[in-house]
Amino acid sequence: MGMELAVEQHDKGVLINVDGDIDTLTAPELQACLTAELKETPQVFVIDMTEVRYISSMGLRVFLSHLKRVKAQNGSMVIAAASKLVNDVFRMSGFSNYFEMTDDVESATAKLA
């Protein structure tokens, strides 16, 4: 199964809806999307993970490398509405210590207004 990305621009940042698996094959596409949306000014990245069923270590690396770039610009990154399985991967890898994670997309997108 592949992955689809949809990007919505907002006043303070961007909402990226991810649908599908984030693995070795799809991680480069996600990396390219995140890089294309990185601006010169601080911004908020909200990643809607509602439809993500699986994330590999390569996907985690993409998120971590992007988080470092966003934080270097005083921005932030929120992982929203991840499934229990994806949350468990973030937690067991220790990545949940680095990312703001919300249970729903609505509370995360409030940061974009």
MOLIN-V620701 format. One record per helix or strand of 2 or more residues. SS is the DSSP state (~ for helix, > for strand). FROM is the first residue (numbers start at 0). LEN is the number of residues. If there is no record, write none. Layout:
SS:FROM:LEN / SS:FROM:LEN
//
This chain:
>:2:8 / >:12:8 / ~:26:11 / >:43:8 / ~:56:16 / >:75:5 / ~:83:10 / ~:94:3 / >:99:3 / ~:104:8
//
